[in-house]
Amino acid sequence: MQTNILSLQNILPLTCARIGACCHGNQVLLNPWELVCLAKEKKMTTREFRDLYCEFGGIRLHFNGKAGWGEKQACSQYVENFGCSVHLGRPLACRLYPLGRQIQNNEVNYMFQGDQLPCLEKCPEVINLRQMSVGEYLNGQITDQFELAQDQYLEIMQNIADIAFELLLDTGLAESGDKETLPLWRKMGNEPPEELAERIGQEWIDCLMIPEISDDDPITFTQKHNNLLQLKAQKEFGALQTNQELHEASVLIMGVALHFARGIGADPKSLVEHWIGIAKNHGAQE
């Protein structure tokens, strides 16, 4: 599918027709800070929101509402004849739509996929509404803090994976001739999200997705979350001695990184192949 890279100056039909088409049959992935924002709008705890409205431990919103546009099911937060019930706390994916966002070589790119802007297919009437620049649209959607949180969580994902590398490469496990760890990394990268969530276990899922942090600033929130995850890993893995223990720990924490990667929009299959390549270049075997 064609990817159209945009500049902030590009003018597009981005004024919303407000018919709810994008709230049906889509997929909305979540990071932990977005979960907090959604829960606040719903006036409930993050755990309550996660357990009621999310799947796979909190990385994705349920789309199990009443069928509407295109006979597709609505987002769990969509209210018929009203719209989004958590609009002020909506996640980045909703704020950006119909645009996508990616970072390549430390440069942020906005884009859309296909021959034409997705809105033109779902809501062709937008062509008659006011057009605006990409930059103007992003400012109106108030994406800045949500983009900050997303970028911070990309770094945290790598920090988690680094623990798996350390357990494999810096402890003597790889030098022992271990050939079991990398195949399990690959297996997890190809597992469905429900299987990977079950493999990780509820304790790590909760630490990953619903940390007990009360802070409205995305930078402070994510920094505190990173510290919590690092402390938990240190507590659980700091005193390991046998190669079997190190192997199991490396597999577990890599599973955490891959599950989290899916929630922030990365592809676990391609990501794990990249990480396996790095590990092999540093002496790991399979």
Disulfide bonds with the S-S distance in Angstrom:
none
